[in-house]
Amino acid sequence: MSKNTIIPIGPYHPLQEEPEFFKLQVEGERVVGVEINIGYNHRGIEQLCEQKSYDQVTYVVERICGICSTSHPFAYVNAVEDLAKVVVPERALYIRTIIGELERIHSHLLWLGLAGHFLGYNTVFMWSWKYREIVLNIFEQISGNRNHYAMMKPGGVRRDIDKEDIPTILKGMDELETKITMLKKAIMDDPVLHARLKGVGVLTKEEAINYSALGPVARASGVKIDVRKDEPYAAYDKIDWDIIVTENGDLFDKVVVRILEKLESIKIIRQCLKKIPSGEIDAKIKEIPPGEGIGRHEAPRGEVFHYIRSDGTNSPVRHKVRAPSFMNVATNNTTVIGTNVADAVIVLAAVDPCYCCTERLYVYQDHKKVMDANELIKLSQERTEELRKKLVV
């Protein structure tokens, strides 16, 4: 490539509230600048919610993100309950925790599979997505749905977990633990992946704090933040679990954090199933008083934040949503600089911004198309193969 070639990536992500457009400036194969633009697809979710009843809003916000479809309802019901000062039945709190952690495993497995594909490890891609089926089957058994589970509601949950379902869930956790541990060993012991990912796309602790990074992106850089510990909700303060934190902030650590978080999620689910009390699952809220409420949830990508303001009617007068990708995407201003083009694709994907099937990516030079998305992924895979050959020799 000639000097100062511009590589436009996007805009895409029509299923998110913040689609991204990255305009990379490269000299040769090295990225020397990036321009990030968001907000290409505004669906008016907040305005729609202000026209719905408080119960109906849970179904709307569930569709903000397909992969993390319980994260926004979780934060939303927390906000409504904060506003109405509702005491949620303890059994419902445990069920919410189980659903949230099942989704974390599902989301991290999906991301790991895509990362494997970008790197040329399609076996990892197929393994990860195969093991997701275990989680999706559990969701279908609990809620009737493999996605958009419709479990959350202000005051509790819509469906109980039957005693007959618990052995199946525990069996699924045993199988997942075996498979994820196998993936952990395969990935963390692979010298090619060490060479490919270590020291690449580094986000320092200082920069993570400066950019207000969230979730695994922040924790991989040594920032020990997690809403489940910092401001406990649901049943997270009633069970034993650890925040997974690493120090290097590179791509390898972002993989490690997500793998270890899946194992922590399994630990959380097992404890919840063991300690879940009997009783009601719904506080049966009759009305929402005037006031304000804030709800937070540690989604797989980081903190989801919902703000609700009520005037005492049956619909919120204001509903504000902030998703973690809005914060994490900005970290690419520092992580992608200095990488080569073959690394740029995986660096941009490392924040897990939830790609969809309509992504568009082309490289143009002198008004002619040079390469497309598949060819850029091929560059990344060839880079992996080069390192593999060197290490074998």
Helices and strands as residue ranges (DSSP letters): E 5-9, E 20-27, E 30-38, H 45-49, H 54-61, H 71-84, H 90-119, H 122-143, E 152-153, E 156-157, G 163-165, H 166-188, H 191-197, H 205-210, H 215-219, H 227-230, H 251-275, E 291-299, E 302-310, E 318-322, H 324-328, G 329-331, H 332-335, H 341-349, E 362-365, E 368-372, H 373-392
